[in-house]
Amino acid sequence: MTVSDGPPPGRPRDGELEELRRRISELEGSRHEPKHRLRALGSCLLIILASVLALLAVVAVWANSIVRDTDRYVATVAPLASDPAVQQAVTTRVTDAVLQQIDVEGLVAELSDAAKQQGVPPRIASLVGDLDGPITSGLKELVSGTVMRVVSSAAFEKVWENANRRAHDAVDKALTGSSDSVVTLKDDEVAIDVAPIVAEVKQRLVDSGLTVASKIPDVHTDFVVVQGKDVGKIKSYVRVLEIVGNWLPVIAVLIAAGGVFLASHRRRALIGAAIGVFLAMVLLGVTLTVFRAVYLDHLPAGTNEDAAGAVYDALVRFLRSSVRAVGALAVVTALGAFFVGPSRGAVLTRHFFGRGIGAGRDVAVSAGLRLGPVGRFVHRFKTWIGAAILVVAVIVLFTWSYPTMAVVFWTAVIVLAAFGVREFLDTDPADRPAH
C-alpha cells in the first residue's frame, strides 16, 4: 500500500487554508470598516471640541475667580502696590490732582501782600509777584515728593489692599459697566478712585508747613487700571465666561471622556485628548503674550505703558499659572497612558521598575519582613487599588481651589510612589516557598 503525503481528498492544502483565512479577514474588515471610521471620526471631533472647551474653561475659571473670590482678587492686585511703574503712575496722577486744587496765583498774591506788610521795598515786593513759574515748579516738586513717599511706604500697600478688598463687590458691576462706585467701567476703562491717597497727601503737606494745602477740598480722582478701546467689547465675553465658569470644566472633561470611550483604541485616544489639551494651553499662553503687545500698542496717548504692562501681568498672573497647571496635567496624563501601553519602551520601563521593586521586596522578606495577609490582599485587589489611587488623585486635583503646576507635579510624584508601594506589597501566594 502506498501512503500519500498530500491531504485527504476534499480537504484544502495549507496554502489554500491560509488564503481562505486572509480573504475572510479582509471581508470582515471591509464589512466593519465604515463603522470604525465613523467611530474614529466621532471620537476625533469630540476630542477636538473638548480641547477647545478646555481652553475656554481655564479662562472661565479665572474670570469667575476674579469676580466671585475676594481673596483671589486681592491677591491678584495686591502686588501692584509695590510695583515701581504703578507707583510712578499713581504719583503722577495724584500730583496733578493736588496741584489743580492749589491756587498758585492766590498764593503769590498772599506772598506779595505779606512782603509789603513787612516793609519790603516796593521793587523787591514787585519781584515776588513774578514768581509764579518758580513757585509752581517748587510746589510740583514738593507735592510729587510727598506723594511718592506716601505711595512707596508700607502703609500704602495696606491702604491699597484694603481699598481693593472693599471695592471687590463692585467688580462684577464694573465688568458689566453698570457701576458708579469705587471701581468703575466707563469710556472703555476700569478705574479705581484714589481719593484716600489724596487725603493722606493733603495732611502731610499741611504737616510739612504748606498750610494752603488745608484748603484743598475732597478730591475724587481715578487711577486707571485697564484702558483700551476694546474693553467694552471684552467685558461682555468675560461676563459670559464668568457665568459658565463653574460648569465649563466639567463639560470639557465629560466630552473628552466621551471621545475616549467612543474610540476603538481608547488608550491612544486618551493620549490624543491629553495632547490636544496641551496644545490648547500652548495656544492660550501664546495668545496672552501676543494680546499683551497688542493691548499696549493700542493704549491712548500719554498712558504710562510700564504701569499698564504691570497691571496686565498682574491680572493674568493666575491665568498663566492655570495654563501651566493644566498643561502639566495633560503631559502627565499622556505619559501615564503611554507607559501602560504595549510599546517596547513602555514594557521595558515597567519591567525595569517592577524587577527593581521586586528585588527590594525579596531583600526585605529575607531580612524578616512578613507581608502575610496584606500581601495577599494587595495581590488579589491590585487592579482596584490602582484605580483607587488614580481616583483619589483626580479628586484632589478637582477639589483643589487653584492648583498650580507644582501641585500637579507633586500629585504625580505621590501617585507614582503609591504605585511603587502597591508593587512592593504585592505578594503572589503561588510564589511562596514550599516548607
Solvent accessible surface area in square Angstrom, and as a share of the most:
residue,aa,sasa,rsa
1,M,233,1.04
2,T,131,0.76
3,V,124,0.71
4,S,89,0.58
5,D,149,0.77
6,G,37,0.36
7,P,55,0.34
8,P,72,0.45
9,P,136,0.86
10,G,87,0.84
11,R,159,0.58
12,P,62,0.39
13,R,150,0.55
14,D,118,0.61
15,G,56,0.54
16,E,91,0.41
17,L,66,0.33
18,E,100,0.45
19,E,58,0.26
20,L,87,0.43
21,R,136,0.50
22,R,117,0.43
23,R,135,0.49
24,I,96,0.49
25,S,68,0.44
26,E,95,0.43
27,L,123,0.61
28,E,83,0.37
29,G,39,0.38
30,S,64,0.41
31,R,164,0.60
32,H,77,0.35
33,E,70,0.31
34,P,78,0.49
35,K,121,0.51
36,H,89,0.40
37,R,160,0.58
38,L,126,0.63
39,R,66,0.24
40,A,58,0.45
41,L,102,0.51
42,G,19,0.18
43,S,5,0.03
44,C,66,0.39
45,L,103,0.51
46,L,57,0.29
47,I,21,0.11
48,I,96,0.49
49,L,81,0.41
50,A,3,0.02
51,S,13,0.08
52,V,78,0.45
53,L,26,0.13
54,A,11,0.09
55,L,31,0.16
56,L,67,0.33
57,A,6,0.05
58,V,11,0.06
59,V,23,0.13
60,A,0,0.00
61,V,54,0.31
62,W,44,0.15
63,A,2,0.01
64,N,22,0.11
65,S,5,0.03
66,I,18,0.09
67,V,8,0.05
68,R,149,0.54
69,D,46,0.24
70,T,42,0.24
71,D,90,0.47
72,R,28,0.10
73,Y,15,0.06
74,V,5,0.03
75,A,42,0.32
76,T,0,0.00
77,V,5,0.03
78,A,30,0.23
79,P,63,0.39
80,L,5,0.02
81,A,1,0.00
82,S,60,0.39
83,D,39,0.20
84,P,103,0.65
85,A,22,0.17
86,V,1,0.00
87,Q,25,0.11
88,Q,83,0.37
89,A,14,0.11
90,V,0,0.00
91,T,2,0.01
92,T,69,0.40
93,R,94,0.34
94,V,0,0.00
95,T,5,0.03
96,D,56,0.29
97,A,4,0.03
98,V,0,0.00
99,L,35,0.17
100,Q,138,0.61
101,Q,71,0.32
102,I,11,0.06
103,D,91,0.47
104,V,29,0.17
105,E,131,0.59
106,G,25,0.24
107,L,27,0.13
108,V,9,0.05
109,A,51,0.40
110,E,93,0.42
111,L,81,0.40
112,S,17,0.11
113,D,74,0.38
114,A,46,0.36
115,A,14,0.11
116,K,128,0.54
117,Q,152,0.68
118,Q,146,0.65
119,G,62,0.60
120,V,46,0.26
121,P,70,0.44
122,P,114,0.72
123,R,200,0.73
124,I,89,0.45
125,A,0,0.00
126,S,68,0.44
127,L,104,0.52
128,V,27,0.16
129,G,34,0.32
130,D,106,0.55
131,L,71,0.35
132,D,55,0.28
133,G,48,0.46
134,P,86,0.54
135,I,30,0.15
136,T,59,0.34
137,S,72,0.46
138,G,38,0.36
139,L,10,0.05
140,K,108,0.46
141,E,134,0.60
142,L,69,0.34
143,V,0,0.00
144,S,38,0.25
145,G,25,0.24
146,T,4,0.02
147,V,0,0.00
148,M,61,0.27
149,R,136,0.50
150,V,9,0.05
151,V,0,0.00
152,S,63,0.40
153,S,31,0.20
154,A,84,0.65
155,A,63,0.49
156,F,4,0.02
157,E,78,0.35
158,K,118,0.50
159,V,63,0.36
160,W,9,0.03
161,E,51,0.23
162,N,54,0.28
163,A,18,0.14
164,N,1,0.00
165,R,98,0.36
166,R,160,0.58
167,A,2,0.01
168,H,9,0.04
169,D,122,0.63
170,A,11,0.09
171,V,10,0.06
172,D,44,0.23
173,K,113,0.48
174,A,2,0.01
175,L,33,0.17
176,T,52,0.30
177,G,35,0.34
178,S,82,0.53
179,S,18,0.12
180,D,138,0.71
181,S,56,0.36
182,V,63,0.36
183,V,3,0.02
184,T,17,0.10
185,L,13,0.07
186,K,116,0.49
187,D,128,0.66
188,D,51,0.26
189,E,32,0.14
190,V,26,0.15
191,A,3,0.02
192,I,8,0.04
193,D,31,0.16
194,V,4,0.02
195,A,18,0.14
196,P,65,0.41
197,I,10,0.05
198,V,3,0.02
199,A,59,0.45
200,E,74,0.33
201,V,0,0.00
202,K,51,0.22
203,Q,99,0.44
204,R,85,0.31
205,L,0,0.00
206,V,44,0.25
207,D,103,0.54
208,S,76,0.49
209,G,54,0.52
210,L,28,0.14
211,T,98,0.57
212,V,24,0.14
213,A,0,0.00
214,S,61,0.39
215,K,147,0.62
216,I,3,0.01
217,P,76,0.48
218,D,129,0.67
219,V,21,0.12
220,H,142,0.63
221,T,8,0.05
222,D,44,0.23
223,F,12,0.05
224,V,45,0.26
225,V,15,0.09
226,V,31,0.18
227,Q,38,0.17
228,G,9,0.08
229,K,134,0.57
230,D,60,0.31
231,V,16,0.09
232,G,23,0.22
233,K,133,0.56
234,I,62,0.31
235,K,45,0.19
236,S,54,0.35
237,Y,149,0.57
238,V,23,0.13
239,R,72,0.26
240,V,85,0.49
241,L,30,0.15
242,E,3,0.01
243,I,104,0.53
244,V,55,0.31
245,G,3,0.02
246,N,97,0.50
247,W,169,0.59
248,L,19,0.10
249,P,33,0.21
250,V,64,0.37
251,I,76,0.39
252,A,7,0.05
253,V,70,0.40
254,L,116,0.58
255,I,36,0.18
256,A,20,0.15
257,A,55,0.42
258,G,29,0.28
259,G,0,0.00
260,V,25,0.14
261,F,138,0.57
262,L,63,0.31
263,A,9,0.07
264,S,55,0.35
265,H,109,0.49
266,R,115,0.42
267,R,72,0.26
268,R,152,0.55
269,A,11,0.09
270,L,69,0.34
271,I,33,0.17
272,G,31,0.30
273,A,8,0.06
274,A,7,0.05
275,I,84,0.43
276,G,17,0.16
277,V,27,0.15
278,F,77,0.32
279,L,105,0.52
280,A,9,0.07
281,M,4,0.02
282,V,71,0.41
283,L,107,0.53
284,L,10,0.05
285,G,21,0.20
286,V,82,0.47
287,T,66,0.39
288,L,17,0.08
289,T,78,0.45
290,V,85,0.49
291,F,79,0.33
292,R,72,0.26
293,A,55,0.42
294,V,67,0.38
295,Y,25,0.09
296,L,25,0.13
297,D,114,0.59
298,H,95,0.42
299,L,24,0.12
300,P,58,0.36
301,A,112,0.87
302,G,88,0.85
303,T,44,0.25
304,N,56,0.29
305,E,100,0.45
306,D,106,0.55
307,A,5,0.04
308,A,9,0.07
309,G,1,0.01
310,A,19,0.14
311,V,3,0.02
312,Y,19,0.07
313,D,57,0.29
314,A,9,0.07
315,L,36,0.18
316,V,9,0.05
317,R,98,0.36
318,F,33,0.14
319,L,4,0.02
320,R,62,0.23
321,S,21,0.13
322,S,25,0.16
323,V,13,0.08
324,R,121,0.44
325,A,4,0.03
326,V,42,0.24
327,G,6,0.06
328,A,21,0.16
329,L,60,0.30
330,A,6,0.05
331,V,59,0.34
332,V,57,0.33
333,T,48,0.28
334,A,16,0.12
335,L,94,0.47
336,G,39,0.38
337,A,5,0.04
338,F,80,0.33
339,F,75,0.31
340,V,103,0.59
341,G,2,0.02
342,P,104,0.65
343,S,43,0.28
344,R,192,0.70
345,G,38,0.36
346,A,0,0.00
347,V,65,0.38
348,L,98,0.49
349,T,43,0.25
350,R,103,0.38
351,H,100,0.45
352,F,143,0.60
353,F,120,0.50
354,G,24,0.23
355,R,159,0.58
356,G,46,0.44
357,I,47,0.24
358,G,11,0.11
359,A,55,0.42
360,G,35,0.34
361,R,47,0.17
362,D,90,0.46
363,V,103,0.59
364,A,26,0.20
365,V,59,0.34
366,S,97,0.62
367,A,90,0.70
368,G,46,0.44
369,L,68,0.34
370,R,179,0.65
371,L,21,0.11
372,G,29,0.28
373,P,94,0.59
374,V,81,0.46
375,G,0,0.00
376,R,94,0.34
377,F,117,0.49
378,V,10,0.05
379,H,70,0.31
380,R,192,0.70
381,F,69,0.29
382,K,53,0.22
383,T,109,0.63
384,W,188,0.66
385,I,44,0.22
386,G,4,0.04
387,A,45,0.35
388,A,52,0.40
389,I,29,0.15
390,L,94,0.47
391,V,82,0.47
392,V,88,0.50
393,A,14,0.11
394,V,79,0.45
395,I,94,0.48
396,V,56,0.32
397,L,21,0.11
398,F,113,0.47
399,T,101,0.59
400,W,125,0.44
401,S,90,0.58
402,Y,60,0.23
403,P,40,0.25
404,T,54,0.31
405,M,96,0.43
406,A,58,0.45
407,V,23,0.13
408,V,5,0.03
409,F,112,0.47
410,W,151,0.53
411,T,19,0.11
412,A,20,0.15
413,V,54,0.31
414,I,115,0.58
415,V,24,0.14
416,L,130,0.65
417,A,59,0.46
418,A,30,0.24
419,F,54,0.22
420,G,21,0.20
421,V,85,0.49
422,R,43,0.16
423,E,45,0.20
424,F,57,0.24
425,L,45,0.23
426,D,18,0.09
427,T,34,0.20
428,D,46,0.24
429,P,50,0.31
430,A,90,0.70
431,D,113,0.58
432,R,137,0.50
433,P,105,0.66
434,A,104,0.80
435,H,224,1.00
